[in-house]
Amino acid sequence: MTDAVLARAAGRPLPARRRISGLALNLMLLALIAALVCVSLTIGYVDYSVPDVVAALFGMGDEKIVTIVRELRLPRLLLALAIGGGLGVSGAVLQGLLRNPLAEPGIMGISASASFGAVITIYFGLSTAFLFALPLAAMAGAAVATTILYILSARNAGTLTIILAGVAINGLAVSLTSLAMNLSPNPWAINEMIFWLLGSVKDRSMEDVLIAGPFALAGVLLLLVTGKALDALTLGEDAARSLGVNLKRVRAYAIIGTSLAIGGTVAVSGGIGFVGLVVPHLLRPLVGHVASRLLLPSMLAGAALVLAADIAARLIRVGVEIHLGVLTSLIGAPFFLYLILKTKERMQ
């Protein structure tokens, strides 16, 4: 299957020569992540030098710096990378699987459904009784939303129908979360529920990393192996079957992978939207609109974007720290509106 065929199937002409190779793009994104990691560990309410941070990571140097770097900044850094990577690759896979350029975990209600699952465990006190209650409930919520969306897509629902279904799922999940907040008699539980709606990696610990990390990693790995099948799906399901693609397996990988990646990270960070929408659209022209070449760069760019947003949230001084989910929404909502208008123009 040639790149030209895949590009035409995706509705885009393939440039005569791509400006950047896949390897070069990935190396550039890795270099960007490395630079952001240095900034994240050194800059904050108190700035530290790189040598001090490196020494602190190995438990040496000033005890105060060791505590701040290892117990506050490092968990925050790792969670931002895990969340961004999971959201970036999930958005790329969902857009390929649903053949919908506006598909994204936040917009389609997947993140909100995962948040609702997490809130339920807080409401009933399950999160304190069982360590993995939060991630398991969040993954279950994400799986339900993803499955509903796929069923609609399999019935050849139009782009508008799928988007409206996602908006409905998102609205229902948010409403149920608000209902749980309204009925909760525990002020502490209400504060925790608000956290899931706003989204943040502030004040997270290495325990949170250990809870979310394995699920996010497993989900990302499942999503990355769907690349070649997504290439075939750009030609339609019948053509994909004729090329030997096992559609049931691809669907299972996509649904389970998205549920693990989104549910696992939402369980410790809350909902963070629009990353899975913005990142694939920015990168798609650089990879020739070929789905299999989009997944790894989307994971890396998503990690870089969330980490950069988290750094910005710390540096923007407005009395209180802006939540990460609020900041990404401020960036992503105008971009989403632009894509809707652009998609409408193409359909006319």
Buried (B, 14 or more C-beta within 10 A) or exposed (E): BEBEBBBBBBEBEBEEEBEEEBEEBBEBBEEBBEEBBEBBBBBBEEEBEEEBBBBBBEEEBEEEBBEBBBEBBBBBBBBBBBBBBBBBBBBBBBBBBBBBBBBBBBBBBBBBBBBBBBBBBBBEEBBEEEEEBBBBBBBBBBBBBBBBBBEBBEEEBEBBBBBEBBEEBBEBBBEBBBEBBEEBEEEEBBEBBBBBBBBBBBEBBBEBBEBBBEBBBBBBBBBBEBBBBBBBBBBEBEBBEEBEBEBEEBBEBBBBBBBBBBBBBBBBBBBBBBBBBBBBBBBBEBBBBBBBBBBBBBBBBBBBBBBBBBBEBBEEEEEEBBBBBBBBBEBBBEBBEEBBEEBEEEEE
